[in-house]
Amino acid sequence: MYFSLLLLHSFFRWMVVLSLLYAVFRGLRGWTGKRSFTLADDRIRHITATIAHIQLALGYVLYFNSPLVAWFRGHYHEAIRQFDFLFFGLLHVILMTIAVIVVTIGSSSAKRSVTNQGKFRIMTLLFALGLLIIFIAIPWPFSPLAHRPYIRTF
C-alpha cells in the first residue's frame, strides 16, 4: 500500500503543478487584459483548489504510513541532525500544508470577490504564492533540500 500511495502522490504532484500554472496563467491574462471572470475561470479556480486538497490528503496518508517519517518521529533528536529525515519528517509537510492553505484562501477569496479584476488579482497572487511554496517544498532531483526523481518508479 505504501508504494502505491507514493506513486499516486508523485503523479498528483504534476497535476497540482500544472493546474496551478494554468490557473495563474488564466488569472494573469484576465487581470492584465481586464477580461470578464467567466464560468470557465471559476471552474479552473475550483478544480485547481480541489486537486491541491486531494494531493494534501494523499500526502497526509502517506506521511503517517511512511517508514522514513516513522523513524523520524521515533528518533526525533537524532533525525533532526540528518537533513533528509528533517525535510520529509517536518519541512515538507509543513510547507505543503501552508501552500494548500494559501491556495484555499485564494480560491475562497476569489470566489467571494465582487469585481472581475478582484477575482483575477486574488486568484493570480495567492495561487502564485502557493505555487512558489510548493516549488520550494517539492524534492526535485536538483533540489539542495532533498532529492527524488521527477517520476517515481519501482
C-alpha positions in Angstrom: 0.0 0.0 0.0 2.8 2.4 0.9 4.4 2.2 -2.6 1.0 2.6 -4.3 0.4 5.8 -2.2 3.9 7.0 -3.1 3.3 6.6 -6.8 -0.1 8.2 -6.6 1.3 11.1 -4.6 4.1 11.5 -7.2 1.6 11.5 -10.1 -0.6 14.1 -8.4 2.4 16.4 -7.9 2.3 17.0 -11.6 -1.5 17.6 -11.6 -1.1 20.2 -8.9 1.8 22.0 -10.6 0.2 22.0 -14.0 -3.2 23.1 -12.7 -1.7 25.9 -10.7 0.5 27.1 -13.6 -2.6 27.1 -15.8 -4.7 28.9 -13.2 -2.0 31.5 -12.7 -1.7 32.0 -16.5 -5.5 32.4 -16.8 -5.5 34.8 -13.8 -2.7 36.9 -15.2 -4.4 37.0 -18.6 -7.7 38.1 -17.2 -6.2 40.6 -14.7 -3.9 42.3 -17.2 -6.4 42.0 -20.1 -9.3 43.3 -18.0 -11.4 40.4 -19.0 -14.6 39.1 -17.5 -14.3 36.2 -15.0 -16.1 33.5 -16.8 -17.6 30.2 -15.7 -14.5 28.5 -17.2 -12.3 30.7 -15.0 -14.4 29.8 -12.0 -14.2 26.1 -12.8 -10.4 26.3 -13.2 -10.2 28.1 -9.8 -12.3 25.4 -8.2 -10.7 22.4 -9.9 -7.2 23.6 -9.0 -8.0 24.0 -5.4 -9.7 20.6 -5.3 -6.6 18.9 -6.9 -4.4 20.6 -4.3 -6.7 19.3 -1.5 -6.6 15.8 -2.9 -2.8 15.9 -3.0 -2.7 17.2 0.6 -5.0 14.4 1.8 -2.8 11.8 -0.1 0.3 13.4 1.4 -1.1 13.1 5.0 -2.0 9.4 4.5 1.5 8.9 3.0 3.1 10.8 5.9 1.5 8.6 8.6 2.4 5.4 6.7 5.9 6.3 5.7 8.7 4.3 7.3 11.0 7.3 6.9 8.7 9.5 8.9 8.0 6.8 11.4 11.8 6.6 12.0 11.9 10.5 12.2 9.1 10.5 14.9 10.7 7.7 16.9 14.2 9.1 16.8 13.5 12.8 16.7 16.7 14.2 18.4 18.9 12.1 16.1 16.8 12.6 13.0 16.7 16.4 13.1 20.5 16.3 12.5 20.0 14.4 9.2 18.6 16.8 6.6 16.7 14.1 4.5 14.8 13.0 7.6 14.2 16.6 8.7 12.9 17.5 5.3 10.4 14.7 5.0 9.6 14.5 8.7 8.9 18.2 9.2 9.7 20.7 6.5 7.9 19.1 3.5 4.6 18.5 5.4 4.6 22.0 7.0 5.4 23.8 3.7 2.9 21.8 1.7 0.1 22.4 4.3 0.9 26.2 4.2 0.8 26.1 0.4 -2.6 24.4 0.2 -3.9 26.8 2.9 -2.7 29.8 0.7 -4.4 28.2 -2.4 -7.6 27.6 -0.4 -7.7 31.2 0.8 -7.0 32.4 -2.8 -9.8 30.2 -4.2 -12.3 31.2 -1.5 -11.4 34.9 -1.7 -11.5 35.0 -5.5 -14.9 33.3 -5.4 -16.3 36.0 -3.0 -14.7 39.0 -4.7 -17.2 41.4 -6.3 -15.3 42.6 -9.3 -13.8 40.6 -12.2 -10.4 42.2 -11.7 -10.5 41.5 -8.0 -11.2 37.8 -8.7 -8.4 37.5 -11.2 -5.9 39.5 -9.0 -6.6 37.4 -5.9 -6.5 34.1 -7.7 -3.3 35.1 -9.5 -1.4 36.4 -6.5 -2.4 33.7 -4.0 -2.2 30.8 -6.4 1.3 32.0 -7.5 2.4 32.3 -3.8 1.1 28.8 -3.2 2.9 27.5 -6.3 6.2 29.2 -5.1 5.9 27.5 -1.7 5.2 24.2 -3.5 8.2 24.6 -5.8 10.4 25.1 -2.7 9.0 22.1 -0.9 9.0 19.6 -3.7 12.0 17.2 -3.5 13.2 17.9 -7.1 16.2 15.9 -8.4 18.2 19.2 -8.4 17.0 20.5 -5.0 19.5 21.2 -2.3 16.9 20.2 0.3 16.1 16.6 -0.8 16.5 14.6 -4.0 13.8 12.5 -5.6 13.3 11.6 -9.3 10.9 13.5 -11.5 8.7 10.4 -12.0 8.7 7.8 -9.3 9.1 4.2 -10.5 9.9 0.9 -8.7 
